[in-house]
Amino acid sequence: MATLTAQAAVGSARAQAAADSSALGAALAGEPEASALARANGARLVAYEARGSCVEVLVAVGRSQARARATALEGTEGYAC
C-alpha cells in the first residue's frame, strides 16, 4: 500500500513539473512549445487553452494529470490570469 501511495506521489510531482514548464513555454511560444516541453518531461499535453495573454495547460504522466497557468506579461503586479 505504501509503495502505491509513493508511486502516485511521484507521478503527481512529475506531472506538475511538466505542467509548469509547459505552461511557461506556452506563454512564450504557444502550443507547439507546450507540447514539446511536455514530451521533454515525459508527459503528454492533454489540453491547451489561451485566453488573452494567459495560457492554461493540462498534462498527463501515466495516470497522473496536472494543470498549470502562465502569462508572458512584463511588469505586472498581482495575478494576471
N, C-alpha and C positions, 0 to 999 in steps of 0.2 A: 504494500500500500504506500509506504513512504517513497519507494522508488518511482511509482507512478506520479505521485504528487511532485516530486523533484523534477521529473521529466516534463511535466506540464508547466512548471515554473520556468524552466529553461526555455521551453518552446515559446512561452508568453514573452519572456525577455527578448529573445531573438526576434520575434515578430514586432515588438515595439521598437527595437533599434532599427529594423528595416523600414518600418513605417516613418520613423523620424527622419531618416536620411532620404527616403523617397519624397516626403513632403517638402523638405528643403530643396532638393533637386528640382522638384516640380515648380516651386515658387520662382526659381531662377531660370529654368529652361523648358518647362512644360511636361506634358505627359510622357513623351519618349524618354526623358531623363529619369522620371519617376520609375518607369518600368525597368530601365537599365540598372538603377540603383537597387531596386527590389531584388532583381536577379543576382546582382553582385553580393547581396547579403543573404542569399539562399532562400529568398522569398518570391512570391508571385503577386503582382499587382492585381487586386480584385476589383477595385473601384477607384475612379478618379473624378473629382468634381472641382471645377474652377468657378468661383463667384467673385467677380471683380478682380482685385489683387490677391485674394485669398484662394488657397487650394486645400483640398482635403483628400487624403488617400486612405484606402483600406488595403492592407496586405495580408497574406497568409503564409505561414511557415508550418507545413504539415496541417494539423488540426487547429493550430492557434492562429487567431486573427488579431490585428491591432489597427487602430485608426490614429492618424495624426493630421494636424493642420499647420500651415505656414503661410507667410506672406513675404514679399520681397521689397516692402516699402522701407525707405531710409528715413531716419529722423522722426519716427512716430513714437508717441508715448502711449502706454496702455495697450489694451487688447485690440488688435486691428481686425481680427476675423470673427 
